[in-house]
Amino acid sequence: MSKRKYGLALSLVLAAGTLLGACGTDKDKKDSSSSTGGNESDFSLAMVTDVGGVDDKSFNQSAWEGIQKFGKDNNMSEGDGGYAYLQSKGEADYTSNLNALTRRDFDLVFGVGFLMEEAINTIAEQKPETNYAIIDGVVDQPNVASILFKEQEGAYLAGVAAALMTKSDKIGFIGGMEIPVIERFEAGFVAGVAAVNPDIKVDVKYTGAFDKAELGKAEAGRMYSSGVDIIFHAAGGTGNGVFTEAKERKAADKDAYVWVIGVDSDQYDEGQVGDDNITMTSMLKRVDVAVQDIAALAKEGKFPGGETKVYGLHDDGVKLADSRGAIPEDVLKQIDEYAKKIADGEIEVPEFAE
């Protein structure tokens, strides 16, 4: 589906939903993961997850960890008046979840994911007294802070690592939905591989979902069977299936050269197979840091409403996680050289694949 058709379809779906201003119910409150006890803080914040869940070991989890840390650092309690989250099982939950948190009087509400753009745009217009922030999207409203990342820069380093570590010269990329943020991951990764060796083949596949581990497992199985030895996933919960497939192959053959490069959070623990680990590294996207930054500004009365903040390699918004010995020192030095060139502006990483 083209981006234009996809955007039109998404807009129609969201427009068909109930109006945010009147859709809050008691059921919305009961669905909260957090308690609704009292809280003495004079500032409160909450988030609505994208599909995949708050414990997706990836994007949503990183955002929630940032909120939890901010809450604890500021002596806040989980629940109304403090910090909380609502989990979205599907796109239809975005509007009702955002509205429910707004009705519960949270001062700042985060929407996690590009797919919430339309929902946040609508409620921000209806509820100008509440501040909102969207991660991976841009909403042009005075009470909305838009948060973007230069995923392509971190993905470029992941591509360099994969190209320097592959034995088969066959590398895979598994994305979730084909949307701009994931396309930036793909573009950077492919460019990083090509910078090391343009003859290396990168097998690119989008599963169309962020919460279907079975699709990630099936696609990883196809890739590994075709000779791919390293897969970088940018697929949220779908990526859990990539780890499952790699771990099963490693468990069946201890000498199997199969690796996964994780995304968003450090996914080292996801790769543990007995005494071995199939996580080569992870491309960290510091959603937790961005959430804490925006929350701190809001608490201080300096909320960047109407602005777009972009986090990249230069300000540690993206980077590679510790490989814990999986990547040898000589390779790490080469990766660091590329990182410095990107941070200094010598290398401009493309946002979209050609």
N, C-alpha and C positions, 0 to 999 in steps of 0.2 A: 504494500500500500504506500502511495506517495505521502510525503510529509503534509502536503496541502489537504489531501483527502482525509488523512488520519486526524489532523487538527480539526477539520470540519465535523467529522464523525464524533470526536470527543466533545466538541462544543454542543452538538445536538443532544448527546446523551446527558450532559450536565444540565443543559437548559430544560430538559424534560423533567428534572427532579423537582421536588417540592421546594417552595421558597424558603430560604434560610431563616428569615425573620420570624416564621411561625411554626417551625418544625421541631423545636426542642420539646422533649417529653421526659417524664420520670424514668422511662425505660432507658433513655440515653444515659442518665446518671447511674443507673444500676449496672450498666455495661462497663463502667470505668474499672480499670485495674486497680485504682488507688482508693484508699479510704476517703471518707468525706468528713473526717473529724476536723475540729477547729485548728487554727494555726495563727500564731501571733505575728507573723511576718507582715510587713506593709507592702510587699511586692510578691506576686505569684506568677508562675509560668507553667505552661503545659504544651503538649505536642500531640499531633495526630499522626499515627504511623501510616506508611504506605503498606500495600499488601506485602506479605512476607513475615510480618510480626515484629514485635519489639526485641525478640531474641533470635533474629535472623543471622547472628554472627557477622553482620555486615552493616549496611547503611542505617537502618532503623535503630539497631542496637547502639551504634556509635552516637547517634543523636540523643538517645535516652541516657547514655552514660554521661554525656555532657550536661544534660539537665540535672541528673542526680548529683553530679559533682558540684555544680553551681548551687544547688539546694543545700547540700551539706556544708559547703564552704560559707554559706550565708545563714546557717542555723535555721533552715527551713525544714518543715515536715512534709512528708508525702500526703497529699490530699488537698481538698479545697482550701484556698488561702496559702498554699505552699507550692508544690509541684506535682504534676500528674501526667498521665497519657491516656489516650483512647486508641484502641487498635482497629484498623480497617481490614475487614475480611475481603472487601472488594471495592471497586470504584464508587459504587452506590453509597458507601458509608462515609465518604469524604464530607459531603455537605452536612449530614446529620451530626457527625462527630465534631466538626468545627463549630457548628451552632451550639451543641451541647456544652462545650467548654466555654464558649462565649457567655452563655446563660449562667454558667457557674462563676462568672466574674473573674476569670483569670486575666491578669493585666497584659500578658504577652502569650500568644498562641502560635506555635510553630506548625507548619504543614510540611511534612517530609516527602519531597518528590515533585518532579516536573508535572505529573498528572494532576496535581492539585491547583494548578494555576487558575483555572476558571472558577473553581469553588471558592478559593480565597479572594479572588477579585470581586466576586459577588457579595460575600459576607462583609468584606472590608468596606465596601461602599455602603452597605446597610448599617454597619456598626462602627461608625467613625471614632467612637470613644475608646475602642479596643485596639491595641497594637498587634499586628500579625507579622510573621516572617515566613518566607517560603524558601526551602532549600532546593537548589537545582532548577529554579524557575525565576521568572521576572514578572512582577505584577506592578503596574503603574498606578499606585494609590498612595496618598500621603501618609497613611497609617500602616504601610507594608514595607518591610525591609526585604530585599531580594538578595539571596546568598548563592553565589556561583563559585565553582572551582575550575582550575585549569587542569582537569583530569588528563588532558593530552600530555602534559609535561611529566606527570608521574608515570603514565602508561608508556611513554617513550623510554624511560629508564627500565621499565619492566621488559620492554622489547629488546633493549640492549642486553639485559641479563639473559633473556631467553636465547638470543642469537649467539651469545658467547658460550652458553652452556649446552646447547643442543648437540646431540651426536648424529641424529638422522637428517638434520637440515629440514625437518618438518615440524612446524609449530602450529598450535591451535589457538583460536580466540572464540570464546562462547559468550555472547551477549544476551541480555534479557530482551526487553522490547526495543525496537529500532526507533529510538528517540534521540534528540540531539546530545543529551548527556552521555549516553552509551556510545554514540557515534564518535564522541571525542575520545573515549577510551580506545576504541578501535583504531582511529586515525593515528593517535600517538603511538600505540603499540606497533602497528605496521611500520610506521616511520622509523621507530627505534630499531626494529629488526633490520630494515633495509639499510640503515646507516652503518651497520656492522657488516652485513652481507646481503646485497640485493638479490642474490640467487636463492635465498632461503624461501621456501613456500610457507605462507601463512594461511591456514584453513580457517575461514571466518564463517560462523553460523550464529544466527539469532533464533532463540527458542520461542519468542513471543510472550514470555511470562517471567515474572520475578519470584514466583512462589510455587514452581513445579519442579521439585528435585528430580522427579522421574525423567523429565525431559533433559535435564542437565546430565544425568547419568547415561541416558541413551546416546546423547550426542558425544559425550566423552568416550564412550565405548567404541563408537564408530571411528572417532579420530585416532585413538590409541591403536586400534586394529589396523588402521591405514598406515601406521608408521610414525605418527606424531608422538613425540616424547615429552613435550612441555605444553601445557594448556593454561592460558590466562583467562580467567572468567570475570565478567562484569555483569553478573546476573542475579545478585541478591540471593534469596533462598534457593533459587534454581541451581545456583552454583554449589550448593551442598551435595547435589548429586554427582558433580564432577569429582569432588573429594571422595565420595563413596566408591566410585568406579576405580579411581587411582589406587585407593587403599586395598580394594579387593584384589587388584592385579599384583600389588606389592606383597600382600599376604600369601598369594598363591605362588609367587616366585620372588624370593628375597632379592635376587639379582636384577629384577626388572627395573629398567631405567625409565620411570614414569614420574612426572612432576606436575604440580599445580602451583600457579601463582595466584594468591588470594587477592581480595579487593576490599577497599574501604577500611576494614579493621585488620589487625594482625591475626591471621588465620592459622598460625602455627599449630595450635592445639587441634584444629580440625584435621590435620594431616598425620596425626600419630598412628603408627602401625607397629605395635610391640615396641621394640627398641629402635625402630626406624621412623622416619617422618618424610612424607612426600610433599610437604610445603616448601618450595624453593625460597620464596619470599612473599610478601604481600605489598600491593600498592596502597599505601595508607592515604586516605582522604580524611582530613581532620575535621570531620563534621562536628565532633565533640568540642573542638576548640572554637569553631565558628559559632556554635550555639552559645557557648559561655561568653564569647566576645559581645554578641548582640544582646544577650541577657544583661550583662554588666552595664552596657550603655543605656539600656532601657531603665534599669534600676536607678541609674544616676540622673535620669531625666534627659538623656542625650540620645534617645532612640533615633536611628538613622532612617526614619520613614521617608519613602519616596526615593531611596538610594539603592544602588546595587553594589554590594561588596564582593570582590573577587579574590579568592585565596589561591595562590600558586606556589611554585617551588621556591621562589625568592623569599617568601615569608613563611615557609614551612607548612603551607596549606596542604601540600602533597609531598610524599616521599616514599622510599622503599623501606620496609621493615627489616629488622635484623634477620639475616638468613640463618643465624645460629650454626654457621659452619658449612651450610649447604653450598654456598658460593665461595670459592677460594679467594684468598687475598689479592692475587694478581688481577682477577676479574673484577673484584670490588673496586680496585684502584681505577680501572678503565671506566667503570660505571660512574665513579665520582668525577672523572674528567668530563664526561658528558653532562653530568648534573651542573657542574660549574659553568660550562659553556651556555647552558640553558638559562641559568640564573643571571648570568652576565649579559644575556641578550645575543650571544654569538650564534646560537641555534634558535630558530623560531619554529616551534612545533606546530604542524597543521592541526586545525580543529576538526576537519572532516576528511574522510578517506576519499581518494581520487577515484 
